[in-house]
Amino acid sequence: NQFLGKTAQRIIPEIPENESVIASNPTTGSFDVIFKEPPGRVIVEVFSSSGMAIYKNDTKESPGRKFNISVLENEKQGLYFIRLTTGIGTFVHKVVKLSYTP
């Protein structure tokens, strides 16, 4: 891809040691969770900004280094918190949900 004479490159977020990142944030509903290394079992919880639990899933085994979550597709726009509990530790991420009009 050419943009203003420079080659466009996909930006891949740097992942700190033993941590995770959320890619595609802000999102219209679907986003990826990316770990530096496969974390083993992951418990994924999603909360609204008011603290209401929206989603919880226990993978029971490693989903790999990267997996997709699409639970915000039918939720209102706003701020959400993603809590990831692994054998390494617990990580909390903020995700901004934007409205989507096809």
C-alpha positions in Angstrom: 0.0 0.0 0.0 1.3 3.4 -0.9 0.3 6.5 1.2 2.0 9.8 0.6 4.9 8.0 -1.0 5.6 5.8 2.0 4.7 2.1 2.4 1.9 1.6 4.9 2.6 -1.1 7.4 0.2 -2.8 9.8 0.9 -1.7 13.3 1.4 -4.6 15.7 1.2 -3.6 19.3 4.3 -4.4 21.5 3.3 -6.8 24.2 5.1 -6.3 27.5 6.7 -9.4 29.2 4.0 -11.8 30.6 1.2 -9.5 29.6 -1.6 -9.1 27.1 -3.0 -6.4 24.8 -6.3 -5.7 23.2 -6.2 -5.0 19.5 -8.8 -3.1 17.6 -9.6 -0.6 20.3 -11.8 1.3 19.9 -14.0 -1.3 18.5 -17.5 -1.7 16.9 -17.9 -5.0 18.8 -15.2 -7.5 18.1 -11.6 -7.4 19.3 -8.6 -9.6 19.7 -6.8 -10.5 22.9 -3.1 -11.1 22.3 -0.7 -12.6 24.8 3.1 -12.5 24.6 3.1 -16.3 25.2 0.2 -18.7 25.3 -1.2 -18.3 28.8 -2.8 -21.7 29.3 -6.3 -21.5 30.9 -7.9 -18.0 30.6 -11.0 -16.7 32.3 -12.4 -13.8 30.3 -14.9 -11.4 32.0 -16.4 -8.3 30.4 -18.0 -5.5 32.5 -19.8 -2.3 31.7 -18.5 1.0 33.0 -21.1 0.7 35.8 -19.6 -2.6 36.9 -22.4 -4.9 35.5 -21.1 -8.3 34.3 -21.8 -8.8 30.6 -19.9 -11.9 29.8 -17.8 -14.6 31.5 -16.0 -17.5 29.8 -13.5 -20.0 31.2 -11.5 -21.5 28.3 -10.4 -24.4 30.5 -7.4 -24.8 28.2 -5.1 -22.5 26.3 -6.9 -20.6 23.5 -3.4 -19.9 22.0 -1.5 -16.7 21.9 -4.4 -14.8 20.2 -8.2 -15.1 20.3 -11.2 -13.1 19.3 -14.0 -11.8 21.5 -17.2 -10.5 19.9 -19.5 -10.0 22.9 -19.8 -6.2 22.5 -21.5 -6.3 19.1 -25.0 -5.9 20.5 -24.0 -3.6 23.4 -24.4 0.2 23.6 -21.4 2.4 22.8 -19.3 3.3 25.8 -16.4 2.1 28.0 -16.0 -1.6 29.0 -13.5 -3.4 31.1 -12.0 -6.7 30.1 -10.6 -8.9 32.9 -8.3 -11.7 31.9 -7.3 -14.2 34.7 -4.5 -16.6 33.8 -1.9 -18.6 35.7 0.4 -15.7 35.1 -1.8 -13.1 36.8 -4.9 -11.0 36.3 -4.9 -8.3 33.6 -7.6 -5.6 33.2 -8.0 -3.6 29.9 -10.3 -0.8 29.0 -12.1 -1.1 25.6 -14.1 1.7 24.0 -17.2 0.5 22.0 -18.2 2.7 19.2 -21.6 2.6 17.5 -21.7 1.0 14.1 -24.0 2.0 11.3 -23.8 -0.1 8.2 
